[in-house]
Amino acid sequence: MTASGAKRAAGWSWLLRLVPIVLGLAVGLAIGTFSRDAGLLLGPFGQLYLSLLLMCVIPIIGAAVVSSLGRMVSTHRLGKNMVVIVAVFWIGMLLASLTGTLIGWATGVGENLEMSP
C-alpha cells in the first residue's frame, strides 16, 4: 500500500470504532422519540440502508458456508462435523423456543387479544 493509500485508509478508521456507532444509535433514537415527523421522513432511508446491508451480508454468509463445507469435505471430516453442526442447531432452536415461550408465558403477552374465527 502506498503512503497516500495508507493515509486515506487511516482517515476512515474512525468508522470502525464503537463511539460513532453508539452516537448514531443515540441520535436516531432521539429523532424517532422526540420528532416523529423527522423520524417518518428519515424512515425510508433507514429501510434502504437495511435492504442494501442484507443484500451484501447474505451472499457473504452463503459463500462462507459453502467454503467451510468444501474444506470439511476435503479433510474427510464431514460426517463427524455435520453431526455436531446439526446437534448445535437443534439445541439452539430448542433453547430459543423455550426462552420465547417462557418469557411470553411469564409476561402474559397476548392475554388481551380476542380470537375471531
matplotlib code that plots the C-alpha trace (Angstrom):
import matplotlib.pyplot as plt

x = [0.0, 1.4, 1.8, -1.2, -3.3, -2.4, -3.2, -6.5, -7.3, -6.3, -8.7, -11.6, -10.6, -12.9, -15.8, -14.5, -14.7, -17.6, -18.2, -19.7, -22.0, -23.3, -23.6, -25.6, -27.8, -28.5, -29.2, -31.5, -33.3, -33.7, -35.0, -37.5, -38.6, -38.8, -39.6, -42.0, -42.3, -38.5, -38.4, -41.1, -39.2, -35.9, -37.6, -37.3, -33.5, -33.1, -35.1, -32.9, -29.8, -31.0, -32.0, -28.6, -26.9, -28.9, -28.1, -24.4, -24.5, -26.5, -24.1, -21.1, -22.7, -23.6, -20.0, -18.6, -20.9, -20.1, -16.4, -16.5, -18.4, -15.8, -13.0, -14.7, -15.3, -11.7, -10.4, -12.8, -14.3, -17.7, -19.7, -18.3, -18.6, -22.1, -23.4, -22.0, -23.5, -26.9, -26.9, -25.9, -28.6, -31.4, -30.2, -30.1, -33.6, -34.9, -33.4, -34.7, -38.2, -38.2, -36.9, -39.5, -42.3, -41.3, -40.9, -44.3, -45.9, -44.3, -45.2, -48.6, -48.1, -51.3, -53.7, -56.0, -56.3, -59.6, -59.7, -62.0, -63.0]
y = [0.0, 3.4, 6.2, 8.1, 4.9, 4.3, 7.9, 7.6, 4.3, 5.8, 8.7, 6.3, 4.3, 6.3, 4.4, 1.1, 2.4, 1.9, 5.6, 6.6, 3.6, 4.3, 8.0, 7.3, 4.9, 7.6, 10.3, 8.0, 7.1, 10.7, 11.7, 8.9, 9.6, 13.4, 14.3, 11.8, 13.8, 13.8, 10.0, 9.3, 11.4, 9.6, 6.1, 5.2, 6.0, 3.6, 0.9, 1.4, 1.1, -2.1, -3.6, -2.8, -4.3, -7.5, -7.6, -7.6, -9.9, -12.8, -13.6, -13.3, -15.8, -18.1, -18.1, -18.7, -21.7, -23.2, -22.6, -24.2, -27.2, -27.6, -27.6, -30.2, -32.4, -32.1, -33.1, -36.1, -34.9, -34.1, -36.8, -36.0, -32.3, -32.5, -34.4, -31.6, -28.9, -30.4, -31.0, -27.4, -26.2, -28.2, -27.4, -23.7, -23.8, -25.6, -23.1, -20.2, -21.7, -22.4, -18.9, -17.2, -19.4, -18.9, -15.1, -14.9, -17.0, -15.0, -11.6, -12.5, -11.4, -11.6, -12.2, -9.4, -10.5, -11.7, -14.8, -14.3, -17.0]
z = [0.0, -0.9, 1.7, 0.2, 0.3, 4.0, 4.8, 3.1, 4.9, 8.2, 7.5, 7.5, 10.5, 12.8, 11.2, 12.8, 16.3, 18.7, 19.6, 16.2, 16.2, 19.6, 18.8, 15.6, 17.5, 20.2, 17.6, 15.7, 18.9, 19.9, 16.5, 16.5, 20.1, 20.1, 16.5, 15.0, 11.7, 11.2, 12.0, 9.5, 6.9, 7.5, 7.7, 4.0, 4.1, 7.0, 5.2, 2.1, 4.2, 5.8, 2.4, 1.0, 4.1, 3.7, 0.0, 0.9, 4.0, 2.7, -0.2, 2.2, 4.7, 1.8, 0.5, 4.0, 4.5, 1.1, 1.6, 5.1, 3.8, 1.0, 3.4, 5.6, 2.6, 1.5, 5.0, 5.2, 8.5, 7.1, 8.9, 12.4, 11.9, 10.4, 13.5, 15.7, 13.5, 13.4, 17.2, 17.9, 15.5, 17.1, 20.7, 19.8, 18.2, 21.3, 23.7, 21.6, 21.5, 25.3, 26.1, 23.9, 25.3, 28.9, 28.5, 26.8, 29.5, 32.3, 30.9, 29.7, 26.1, 24.1, 27.0, 25.9, 22.3, 21.1, 19.0, 16.0, 13.5]

ax = plt.figure().add_subplot(projection="3d")
ax.plot(x, y, z, "-o")
ax.set_aspect("equal")
plt.show()
